[in-house]
Amino acid sequence: MKKIKTLTVFGTRPEVIKLASLIQTLDRSPNFDSVLVATGQHREMLGQALEQFNINPGYNLDIMRPGQSLSDVTIDCLRGVEEIISIEKPDMVLVQGDTTTAFASCLAAFYQKVEIGHVEAGLRTYDKYRPFPEEANRSLITRLADIHFVPTRTAWESLRREAVPEDRLFITGNTVIDALFEVINPKYHFQNPALAAVGGADRLIVITAHRRENFGGPLREICGAIRELTARFADIEVVFSVHRNPKVRIPVNQLLEGSDRVHLVEPLVYADMANLLSRCRLVLTDSGGLQEEAPALAKPVLVLRDKTERPEAVQTGLSRLIGTRRQAIVSATSELLENRSAYSAMARGLSPFGDGRAAGRIIAAIEYFHQLRPGRPGQFAGLEPAATPQPLWRNRSEANLRLN
């Protein structure tokens, strides 16, 4: 029987994290011939994730250049992936999420009339500049993709409203929860020595902020709120994982370096970040991935954005959109630090985003799409009202249950 040849393309650390379980499952499956392509859109941070999950791409375009524009990334990625497609002649190109790598790779596949599978499809804010350029990227990928692996029912409904045929939609859960379950360990020892001293703190706050729309004034507001919070609460520790982009690094260092109990750390390897999340009190972030991971670990999430493409956690009370105004951040964080019932209402350990079995569902969907399975595979059911209120990683064995 002829194998399905897949070309999986990624360029950033989050893409690798979210594709890791799928790549590993493809390698184990007798029905697939898997080829991996790294574009190098984020060279150093990409390398961290590749090493973490022991992934060795067959191709590395190494497109990262100092001061590169989005146009530069798009053009270099488009040309590079197009050449590899012409060499490998895959049956399907797989892309993840909403990066410029994902969009350009999808475009390259479309130009050569190769089938496209989109992992984490259907996320929407319906504001093309929030987040920028991700919202436009994922919408454009939808127009070109042939099969859509959507994480939640909400994403499924978004694509149905956009007239995507139902038979091309598969609700799989998000693969980031697969990765999370793989690396969480209550006995974990941090690789970053700066975390060893604070990882056990009772009132630890984890912060990330890197979105383009938060550059400038919003980022200064976030930093001001952090300073005010540490002055107000003498028992909190703050870990801020600082992105390497100079538009983040320079103002954060200027405003927070030397601040009492604020620990500015380099971007963390995934295992460090995941286990830090599992031990913290709460999370402030503009990241998409952390909005998905923290609720599964029973950690409230305050989202430093005005809009989110992941509304499921907000709708179920597991996260809250608070924007970037200093006073709003201080007020929302203070409430969770002072009000036990408000904290407990958000820290329920439920995940509307996945159950650790997304990769298996994606594989099954591709096999069904290529007529290697007789029936449509089972889908992720989403957050159930009667779900047990405990962190899902305690039930990792459930990930091994056979798919329907």
Protein Blocks (a to p, Z undefined) as FASTA:
>chain_A
ZZdddddddfbfklmmmmmmmmmmmmmpmkbccddddehlammlmmmmmmmnopacfbdf
klacghiafklmmmmmmmmmmmmmmmnopabdcdehjafklmmmmmmmmmnopacddehi
hiaehiakbccfklmmmmmmmmmpmbdcdfbfklmmmmmmnopafklcccebjaklmmmm
mmgcfkbccfblklmmmmmpfbdcddddfbfklgcjlmmmmmmmmmmmmmmmmkbccddd
ddfblklmmmmmmmmgopahiacdddddfklmmmmmmmmmbdcdfbfklmmmmmmnopac
ddfbfbdcblmlmmnopaccebjafklmmmmmmmmmmmmklmmmmmnopafkbghimmmm
mmmmmmmmnopafbdcdddebjafkbccddfklmmmmmmpccZZ
